[in-house]
Amino acid sequence: MTETIEDDVAIVTGASSGIGRETALALAREGVDVALAARRAERLKELADRIEAQTDAEALVVPTDVREEAAVEALIETSVETFGRLDILVNNAGLVVGAEIENLPTEKYRAMMETNADGMFFATRAALPHLRESGGTLIFIGSYAGQYPRSYNPAYAATKWWARGFAQSVAAQTGGEIAVTTINPSEVRTEIAAQTGKSFKERFEEGEAVEPEEVADAVVFAARQDNAMVSELDLYRRDKFDNF
């Protein structure tokens, strides 16, 4: 059974492009007020203007580096103070570094871990009291890489395995007070680059890979569940297992 999410409040991290941008737009079209978090403030402002011009939702711009604990706490606090509640947190911000372990510089490894793991932890920790109060939904953008071995970027894959494990354990800890969902897409046509150095948007033609709008639709679907909870939702390109 699904329910309306109109008048709900959401925070979307990594909202300046790709999955985060399309997720914010999709939620706003459902009538959800959205706090937009990312480092690129100018892009967030452009997105906020589009949301308020094209939908009835309100958009709040909160430039945030999810690697910074205090900044994430300020994001949650500012959003709740502005909108009065929090119903949906979309942990989307992520960084991809593809390299063999012996060639992965420590600073790139740490940046990826701080973004993909610490950022999700900081946001979840700060948001949980508010999500418990609203009986809301906590959504993690995972990855196919968090389900199967990934030879060319094992450190990145490990961050996505971490996200899945963290999400499932938070679901266990909250005991049904909130819904916790992990969405696992395979390649998504965004600015993110793979091992080839080309972005997925450059590498794949339209229709050959998952589109960011499809991930956004999955987020809306998960958020609209009433008594049930979407634990995990996999979105793979259709030929993903051809040469598995």
N, C-alpha and C positions, 0 to 999 in steps of 0.2 A: 504494500500500500504506500502511495506517495502522498506528500502534503505540499502545500504552497510554501515557498520560502520568501514570499513578498514581505517586505518590511524587516527582514532579517538584516544582520550586520556581519560582514565578512572582512577578514584581513587576508591579503594575498601578498606573499613575499616574492621577490623576483618578478615584479609586475611590469617592468619597463619594456619587456619584449617577449616574443615566443609564447610559450604555454601560459605564463603568468598574465601577460597582456590579454590574451584571448579568454582566459578564465575570468578575469575582472569584468570584461565586456559581457560574457555570458551570464554571470551572476547579476550584473546590473540590469540586463534585459529581463530578468526574473523579478526585478523590483528590490534587489538586495543593495543596501548601502555598502560601499566598499572603501576600505582603507588600502591605499596603494603604497607598497614598500619596495624600494630598490635603491641602488646608489645613484642612478642617473636621474636627477631631479627634473631636468628639462623634459625628458621623455614621459615621466610620470605626470607632469603638468599637462602635456598634450593629450595624454590618455584621459585624465580627469575632465578636461574640457570636452572631449568627445563623449564621454559617458553622460555628462550633464546636458549636453546638447541633444543627444539621441535617445535618452531614456528618462524615466522619472526618478531614477536613483541619485543619491548624493555620492560624491567621491571626495576622499580626503587624501591629500598627498603628504606622505611622511617619509622623506629620504632616509634610508636606513642601510647600514652595512651589517648584515646578520652575523658577521664574525665578532661584532662588538656587543658584549653582554649588556652594557648600559643602554646602548642605542636600541636594542631589541625590547628591553623593558620599557623604554620610553615610547616605542611604537605601540605596544599593547595598552599602556596607560593612556596615551593620547587618544587612541581610537575609542576606548571605552568612555573616556570623559566626553568626547565629541558626540558619540552616537548613543551613549547610555547603556550599551550592552554589547555582547559578542556572541554570535551564534555559530560562526564558521571560521576556522583558521585553515588556510591552504599553505602548507609548508612546501614551497616550490623552488625557492632560490637554490641554485646549484652551480657548480663549476666542474668542467670536464678537462682533465689533463691526461692524454693518452701517451704512455711511454712504457718501455720495458723497465722493470724495477731498477736495474743497475744504471739506467740512464735518466732516472727521475730525480731532478734536483730537490734538495730538502725543502727549499722555500716554496716550490710548487706543490709538493706533497702536503706541506702544512697548510697552505692556502686552501687546497681542496678539502682537507679534513675539517678545517675550521668553518668552511662554508657549508659543506654537505652534512656534517654531523653536528658540530657545535651549534651552528645556526638553527637547526631544527630543534635541538635540545633547548636552547635559550627561549625560542618562541613558544614551544610547547609548555615549558615550565611556567612562563609568565601568563600564558593564556588559560591554563587548566582551571583555575578557580572560576573564571568567568564562563567557560564552557560548561563546567559542572552546574553552575547556576542556571544556565539557559537550556541545559540538556542538549547541547549543540553537537557539532560535527567537526572532527579533527581529521584533515586530509593530508596525506604525504604523497608527493610526486616521487615515486620510486623509479624503477627501470627494469627492463629485461636483463640488464647487467647485474641486477641484484638477485637473479634467480638461477643463472647459469654461469659457468666459468668464463672469464673474459681474458684471453691471452695477451691482448695488446694494451690493456690498461687495468691491470689487476687492482691497483690502489683505488681507482675510481669505483670499480665494481664492489670493492669492500665497503665503500661508503654507502652504497645502495643496499647491500646485504645488511649493513648496520641499520639503515632506515627502516627496513622491513621488520627486523627483530625488535627495534625500539617501538615501532607502531603497535605490533602485536602485544608486546609486554605492557604498554600503556593501556591498551584495551583491557587486558587482564586486570591491571591495577585499578582502573576506574570502575570496574564491575558493572557495566551497563549504564552508568550515569551519562556517558556520552557515546557517540558513535565514532569509531576510528576506522579509516579507510586508507589503503595504500593502492595507488594506481600505477601500474607497471607498463609503460609504453616501450616498444622497441624504437627504432630510429624515428625521430620526429623532425619534420621539415622546418627547422629553426636555424638561428645563427650559430648554434653550437657546432663545433668542428669535431670530426672523428679522427681516426689515426692517419687518414690521408692528408690532413691539413685543410681539406675543403669542408665548408659547413654542410650540414645535412640538406639545407635548402639548395645549395649548389650541386650536391651529389645526386639528389633524387628529383625527378620530374614530378609534377603534380599527379597524384594517384599512385605513386610508387612507394610511398611511405606514409606513416601516420601524420596527419595534419594537426597543428596545435589546437584548432577548433574542435577536433574530435576528443582530445584530452579534456578540453574545457567542458564539452558536453558530458563527459564521464564525471567530472567534478560536480556538475549540477545534478546529475542523476543520483550520485551518492548523497548529496546534501538534502535531496528531497525525500529520502526514505523516512518513513514514520516509525513504525515499531521495529522494523528490520534494520540490519546494518550490512553495508557492503564491506566485507573484510578486505578482499583484494579484487582488483579488476585489471585484467591484462588486455592491452591493446597492441597487437602485433601487425606488422605489414603482412599481407596474405601469403607471400612467398618466404616468410622468415625461416621455415623449417625445410626448405628445398634441399639444402646441402648440409643439414644438421648432422 
